[in-house]
Amino acid sequence: MICNSECIVLTDFCKMRKGVRLILIIIYQVFAFTSFPQANDYPYLAESYDFIRYDLNRFNFYGNDTNYTHLHQLYDDLILKGEGKMKIVHIGGSHIQADIYSNRMRKRLQTFHPGMNGGRGFVFPYSIAGTTNPSNYYVRYSGEWESCRNVETKKQCVLGLSGILVATHDTTASFSIKLSDRADTYYDFNIIRIFYENDSASFNLEASTSCNIMEVIENKELGYRLYKLDRYTDSVCLSVKKTNSFQDHFIFYGMSLETEDPGVVYHSIGINGAKLTSYLRCNLLEEHLKALEPDWIILSIGTNDANYRYFKPEEYKQHYDSLISIITRAIPGAAILLTVPNDSYLYRRYVNRNTEEVKKVIEEIAVNYNCGVWDFYTIMGGLNSIVAWQHFNLAARDRIHFTVSGYLLMGDLFFDAFLKSYEDHLDMKKADLE
């Protein structure tokens, strides 16, 4: 067992956070409408490269964008009133599992104005499953564990939104997650939402921190248990306990580290190698989405689907349509953004022309479901532009992934596109008042 030594409580400064935050908001409101960035003058405007189409870096809408009006209003409420939550779920493959460019977006959204940090959001102990763990939190574990991912088609397992699980038959098993105190943005939390299998054959779950647990809420319908703490902490430990002879296992799907503070919560969900069909294998995806209640859902899926010599656009469209149907059924009012995959190479040798077909399909899906589209493929320079990114040490040698610098640039471009859409919203509000 490792839990006793891992959980630490923050100082009493945490009790003051709401009062300090309120003062910052009041001061900021005095300048709010005069300090919004003007067109082409964004505070995180990415470093300039000739091959990037900065003029096209925006969200495109092919239908009704009513859900984005609601999304932007949530951002208004946070900035001007210091009220509410803006909850985001970003789903993808290896670009998202590493949580570099998604974390950049998280940071930009949460620090653009004072008091916007609404919590770290969804985390998973990837290292227990022997795969890449984001660098902004640490994992320790004990005992024997097994894993299953949505890309492992030969394994039979029930999966949730995370697309991955860890399971154990070991009654001594435990693990801890501690958020990094060296990251640019410091996260702490007083709410823990744990997704796990809870049936008569499952070990009892025990969560421990050095804070007091004030309330425990069990939601069997949506598959989670929620703990409310009396203070803020930056770590949590989970262990299992066998209480009767029928219990023989424990299955963990992930957890969300949350706060009661207003702000942006950015859940990043990624599995290396994931395709659309990978997430269609996630039986509990709909239930877990309902539990997180996102206002904005971002889908960055397509690189792995199109990484074949004989890509089938119609099949890809069918799979995308199925996934969007699940999402809209779970969260009918959410704004949805589809991101076009980056330019890449097939087998590191051949220019991948399939991305052009992926782009067409995504635009068709966007029309059918009133989604926004961020066409990163065109923005980054289009066909064969990955070579230019590699030349400037922005793309990796495989000509599919990016370097840390490249992912950070990608995150800045993404945030700039969001700012432009938000500025359009402000312009419409201003016009309505005139």
ABEGO torsion letter per residue (X at the ends): XAAAAABBBBBAAAAAAAAAAAAAAAAAAAAAAAABBBBGBBAABBBBBAABBAAABBBBBABBAAAAAAAAAAAAAAAAAGBEBBBBBBBBBAAAAAGAAAAAAAAAAAAABBGABAEAEBBBBAAAAGBBBBAABBBBBBEBBBBBBAABAABBBBBBAAGBBBBBABAABBBBBBBBAABABBBBBABBBBBBBBBAABBBBBBBBABBBABBBBBAAAGBBBBBBABBBABBBBBBBBABAABABBBBAEBBBBBABBEBBBBBBBBBGBBAAAAAABAAAAAAAAAAGBABBBBBBGAAAAABABBBAAAAAAAAAAAAAAAAAABAABBBBBBBBBBBBBGGABBBAAAAAAAAAAAAAAAAAGBBBBBAAAAAGEBGAAAAAAAAGABBAAGABBBAAAAAAAAAAAAAAAAAAAAAAAAAAAAAAX
